[in-house]
Amino acid sequence: MLLWLADYLSQYHRSFHVFQYITFRTILSALTALIFALWFGPCMIAWLSKKQLGQQVRNEGPESHYRKAGTPTMGGALILLAITVACLLWGNLANRYFWVVLLVTLSFGVIGWFDDYRKVSRKNTKGLPGRWKLCYQSFIALAAVVYLYFTSTTPVQTDLILPFFKHAIIPLGFFYIIFAYFVVVGASNAVNLTDGLDGLAILPTVLVGGALGVFAYLSGHLAFSQYLAIPHIEGVGELCVFCAALVGAGLGFLWFNAYPAQVFMGDVGSLALGAALGIVAVCVRQEIVLFIMGGVFVMETLSVILQVASFKLRGRRIFRMAPIHHHFELMGWPEPKVIVRFWIMTVVLVLVGLASLKLR
C-alpha cells in the first residue's frame, strides 16, 4: 500500500525511491510487525481473559501442565494481525506470490480459530473433527497449488530442487500439485503438533521463516541466483516482506509466550504459521530444505505417527507420551530445558539448510 504512495511521491522527491528496495521494505515489515505485536499484545491478552477463552488441558498430560488450565489461548490471532498489517503496509500488492502466501496463511488461521473456539466454548480438548479440519485444509491448499501450477511461466517453478547438488532438478509435471499439497498441509499440522510447550513452536517457526526469507530474496535476484546456482524465480523475492513480518510478529508474540506463558497461540496460530512455512517453501522451490530446517517439526510428527502405529500394530507404545516433547517431560526434563534444547536443534538445522546455498 505504502509502496504505491512512495512510487507516486518519488516523482517529487528522489528519496522515496528507497522504498523500491525489497531489503528496505523487509526491515520495515519486521519492525512494524514486532512493534504492533508488542503494543497490541497486552490488550489482546486482557480481552481473551475477559472472554474466558482459556486453555483446556488434556487429563492424560504431564501433571505440570494442569496449572496452565485457563491461560488465555487463541493468541495466534495477534500474530496474524501483525503479519497482515505489516504486509499490507510494505508489500507489493501487485505480486501474485505475495497474495497466495498471505491468503493461505489467513485461511488456515480461520480454520484454527473455529477449532480453538469449539474447544474453549465446550470446555474440552476436542475441537473440529479431524476429517473436517483436513477437508478444509485440503481445499485451501489445493486451491493455492493449482493456481501456482497453472500460472507458472517457466518449468523451474514446478520442478523439485535437490539441495547440496548443482543443477539437480527433478521435473514433477502434474505431480507438483500433489507434492505441494502435502508440503502445505503437512507443515501446517507439524507445527500444530509441536505447539505444546511455552514458546516451543514459535521460535523455530521464526528461525525457519527467516531462513526461507533469505532463499526468497536470493531466488528472486537474478545475479545472486546465478552466482549460487539456484533457480531464479521472478517476483518471488517479494516474499521477503512476508517472511520478515512473520519474524517480527513471532518475536513479539514470544515476548508474551515465553515460559511461563501469559498466552498460547492455539490452533489459530500454529495451523496458520505451519501453512505459511509450507507455501513459502513451495513458492521458492525449497521443500526439501524446509524438511531439513524444520527437523524439530518433522521429529514431533514422526513421534506421533510411530506411537499410533506401534500401539495399533503391537499394542505397545514407543514413547511415554507423544508428541515427543511430552516424552522428555515425563523422563524428568524441566519444561524450559526441553524448550531450549529444541530451539538449539532448530538453530543448527537452519544453519545446515542455509549452508546448502554454497555446499553444492
Disulfide bonds with the S-S distance in Angstrom:
none
